[in-house]
Amino acid sequence: MVVIISALRVEVLRMCEYLQSLVLNKEIKASRRVLSHKEWQLQVNERLKQDFIINKSETAFLLL
């Protein structure tokens, strides 16, 4: 009886691990989003603007 319960417990744990891996894989696939060239260009431009603003403010601070 104890052996059967232990075997069932092991199988349930394996199934839980398998389901967790499926959910994780689905979340990873959902988080990957193929950007169009225009979206990519807009993101790059926004990052460049932010970097420029940060560098400009750091330079202004150093000049003070």
C-alpha positions as CSV (number, residue, x, y, z in Angstrom):
1,M,0.0,0.0,0.0
2,V,2.8,2.4,0.9
3,V,4.6,1.5,-2.3
4,I,1.6,2.4,-4.4
5,I,1.1,5.7,-2.6
6,S,4.8,6.6,-3.1
7,A,4.7,5.7,-6.8
8,L,1.6,7.8,-7.3
9,R,3.2,10.7,-5.5
10,V,6.2,10.5,-7.7
11,E,4.0,10.4,-10.8
12,V,2.0,13.4,-9.6
13,L,5.2,15.3,-9.0
14,R,6.5,14.5,-12.5
15,M,3.2,15.6,-14.0
16,C,3.4,18.9,-12.0
17,E,7.0,19.5,-13.3
18,Y,5.9,18.8,-16.8
19,L,2.9,21.2,-16.6
20,Q,5.1,23.9,-15.1
21,S,7.5,23.5,-18.0
22,L,4.7,23.8,-20.5
23,V,3.4,26.9,-18.9
24,L,6.9,28.4,-18.8
25,N,7.5,27.6,-22.5
26,K,4.1,29.2,-23.4
27,E,5.0,32.3,-21.4
28,I,8.4,32.6,-23.1
29,K,6.8,32.2,-26.6
30,A,4.2,34.8,-25.7
31,S,6.8,37.3,-24.5
32,R,8.8,37.0,-27.7
33,R,7.3,39.5,-30.1
34,V,8.6,40.0,-33.6
35,L,8.9,43.7,-34.1
36,S,8.3,45.3,-37.5
37,H,11.2,47.4,-38.8
38,K,9.3,50.6,-38.0
39,E,8.6,49.5,-34.4
40,W,12.2,48.5,-33.9
41,Q,13.4,51.9,-35.4
42,L,11.0,53.8,-33.0
43,Q,12.4,51.9,-30.0
44,V,16.0,52.6,-31.0
45,N,15.3,56.3,-31.6
46,E,13.6,56.5,-28.2
47,R,16.6,54.9,-26.5
48,L,19.0,57.2,-28.3
49,K,17.0,60.2,-27.2
50,Q,17.0,59.0,-23.6
51,D,20.7,58.4,-23.7
52,F,21.3,61.8,-25.2
53,I,19.2,63.5,-22.5
54,I,21.1,61.6,-19.8
55,N,24.5,62.4,-21.2
56,K,23.5,66.1,-21.7
57,S,22.3,66.4,-18.1
58,E,25.5,64.7,-16.9
59,T,27.6,67.1,-18.9
60,A,25.7,70.1,-17.5
61,F,26.2,68.8,-14.0
62,L,29.9,68.3,-14.6
63,L,30.2,71.9,-15.9
64,L,28.6,73.3,-12.7
